[in-house]
Amino acid sequence: MSEFSFARTPPASREMSCKAAIVGIGETDYHDDYKAQRARAPGYQAPEVEELATRAFERAIADAGIDRKDIDGLACSFTYGGPPPDAMANLLGLSPRYSIANGNIMAGPLPAVCAAIAEGKADTVAMVYSVASRAIGREYGGATYGSGEGAPTSYYYYHPWGWSSQAAHWAMMFNYFANRYGATERDLGAVAKQVRDHAALNPNAVMQKPITIDDYMASRYIVRPFHLFDLCLVNDGAVCLIVTKDDIAKAMDNVPVHVAGWGESRVTKSKLQAMVKERLRLQMEDSAQQMFGMAGMTLADVQHFGCYDASTMHLVNQVEGFGFTPPGTGFDFCKDGQMGIDGRMPTNTDGGNLSGSYMHGWSQVVEAVRQLRGEAGPRQVRDARVAMTSLVQTDQSHPILYVRGDA
Amino acid sequence: MMVEKRTSRTLGTGHDTFWEWCGKGELRLQRCASCDHMQWPAGASCENCGSTDFGWEAMSGRGKVVSWCTFERDYYHGLLPMPWNTILVELEEGPLFISNPKGFTWQDVTPDMPVKVAFIDCEDDAGPFRLPVFEKA
């Protein structure tokens, strides 16, 4: 399996809005596990997908306050391979009537499960995501990708010119943007610093030590103009979400977090043009329109934003692309503190993928739930009732909208 | 003659024809005979309408550098000298083309700098081929 087996996103429709809610969340110990991996003390054993997934699952059911026998659905999302759903069900002690291999990155899995619940296929689903990216030495560039893996063409087609990697995509986008709007490396540094400041408030973030823009400038280049701190972490971990029918959710102890809307939009031609020159703005606009239409809400309702930040530019591009700030002003928006906890759009308050944890968009969902429950501690956004997450890839956009369910 | 070793090209229907033209020192891209869409990268069918009926249109070889990035991390494990420069060229005819600069580096790049195509001798696992790169115009 590769990260390019996407779950099918069901069409956004009013009837599907708020039919399911997230009532349990579980994560592994990103910070401690990363430290242990770096230290490699004698006897250290690298984590495996099954063990990580089990840990996240046990925490999620404890968080939800339910017994495993209450779970009748299992959705498995293992980016770099893992057991089939029936084997995972056995490991977790479940006998689900609904179990699926559910893509992997957070581009489709949650909407697919919400739709399954709305259609009566299951009442309560455990969604398990797990990766051992670091343990398996996963690389995000070079000859890692070939044409047979369902990867976007741009991941492998330019090998003869020595061009590949996630980083290179966003670096090309940034330099084009910089020519047009005048952004600098220090501006990138301001984004890295902002996200790190958030991570410092999250005891489970992998990187919590604050950085200055000078630290950023002094860090090594990976793909110029991108430094180390422009790029996301590579770490091992798992996330589990317990998703249930809205009427069951109402009777539970946790404040339910309803999944109110989603959307999906893909580039189908001239992909470099769409990514570098148009910065995927059309796809973000289209997918957001689907999502807000489904939820019966608007951008003005959103109080917290979590996006898949493979790079600093990637993050800024989503903040701009969804309309939180006009085109070309994303770096100023960040430097003004508007992405901070008390800013106009608190963004990646858990440290995102850059400093928090690289869980392929899943940790952003967990943070949205924490914020809407009011359980985000020192990084809590005041009175947050509506949150949005987004996973924008090099050629597609997948936003999701969440509403605190005690209204 | 220096032949540079590169990571493998994508080959197959459509791709092969592109590289054959490069072998003759010509930069040609697919133009769909059905919907007129110009397509790069090459493919077996049109990304716009699905047709498999293509013409191969000669490019002028002129363009401008609209972006760049330079690899300091050696993703190809010793195959290429580091740092490794790449540029994004907007061809006169419109398509964006990822390539390498010839005779200049990222430090020489100015916004919309004019460039023209050149072909260098390379080889990959499938054998020798000529690779389109760009020099200052």
Boltz contact constraints between the chains, C-beta under 6 A:
constraints:
  - contact:
      token1: [A, 141]
      token2: [B, 75]
      max_distance: 6.0
  - contact:
      token1: [A, 142]
      token2: [B, 75]
      max_distance: 6.0
  - contact:
      token1: [A, 142]
      token2: [B, 76]
      max_distance: 6.0
  - contact:
      token1: [A, 143]
      token2: [B, 7]
      max_distance: 6.0
  - contact:
      token1: [A, 147]
      token2: [B, 10]
      max_distance: 6.0
  - contact:
      token1: [A, 153]
      token2: [B, 41]
      max_distance: 6.0
  - contact:
      token1: [A, 157]
      token2: [B, 10]
      max_distance: 6.0
  - contact:
      token1: [A, 157]
      token2: [B, 41]
      max_distance: 6.0
  - contact:
      token1: [A, 158]
      token2: [B, 98]
      max_distance: 6.0
  - contact:
      token1: [A, 159]
      token2: [B, 7]
      max_distance: 6.0
  - contact:
      token1: [A, 160]
      token2: [B, 6]
      max_distance: 6.0
  - contact:
      token1: [A, 160]
      token2: [B, 9]
      max_distance: 6.0
  - contact:
      token1: [A, 160]
      token2: [B, 131]
      max_distance: 6.0
  - contact:
      token1: [A, 161]
      token2: [B, 98]
      max_distance: 6.0
  - contact:
      token1: [A, 161]
      token2: [B, 99]
      max_distance: 6.0
  - contact:
      token1: [A, 161]
      token2: [B, 100]
      max_distance: 6.0
  - contact:
      token1: [A, 162]
      token2: [B, 80]
      max_distance: 6.0
  - contact:
      token1: [A, 162]
      token2: [B, 84]
      max_distance: 6.0
  - contact:
      token1: [A, 163]
      token2: [B, 86]
      max_distance: 6.0
  - contact:
      token1: [A, 163]
      token2: [B, 98]
      max_distance: 6.0
  - contact:
      token1: [A, 164]
      token2: [B, 75]
      max_distance: 6.0
  - contact:
      token1: [A, 165]
      token2: [B, 75]
      max_distance: 6.0
  - contact:
      token1: [A, 168]
      token2: [B, 69]
      max_distance: 6.0
  - contact:
      token1: [A, 171]
      token2: [B, 69]
      max_distance: 6.0
  - contact:
      token1: [A, 172]
      token2: [B, 67]
      max_distance: 6.0
  - contact:
      token1: [A, 172]
      token2: [B, 69]
      max_distance: 6.0
  - contact:
      token1: [A, 172]
      token2: [B, 88]
      max_distance: 6.0
  - contact:
      token1: [A, 175]
      token2: [B, 67]
      max_distance: 6.0
  - contact:
      token1: [A, 175]
      token2: [B, 68]
      max_distance: 6.0
  - contact:
      token1: [A, 176]
      token2: [B, 66]
      max_distance: 6.0
  - contact:
      token1: [A, 176]
      token2: [B, 67]
      max_distance: 6.0
  - contact:
      token1: [A, 179]
      token2: [B, 111]
      max_distance: 6.0
  - contact:
      token1: [A, 221]
      token2: [B, 72]
      max_distance: 6.0
  - contact:
      token1: [A, 222]
      token2: [B, 73]
      max_distance: 6.0
  - contact:
      token1: [A, 223]
      token2: [B, 69]
      max_distance: 6.0
  - contact:
      token1: [A, 223]
      token2: [B, 71]
      max_distance: 6.0
  - contact:
      token1: [A, 224]
      token2: [B, 70]
      max_distance: 6.0
  - contact:
      token1: [A, 224]
      token2: [B, 72]
      max_distance: 6.0
  - contact:
      token1: [A, 269]
      token2: [B, 47]
      max_distance: 6.0
  - contact:
      token1: [A, 269]
      token2: [B, 48]
      max_distance: 6.0
  - contact:
      token1: [A, 272]
      token2: [B, 96]
      max_distance: 6.0
  - contact:
      token1: [A, 273]
      token2: [B, 96]
      max_distance: 6.0
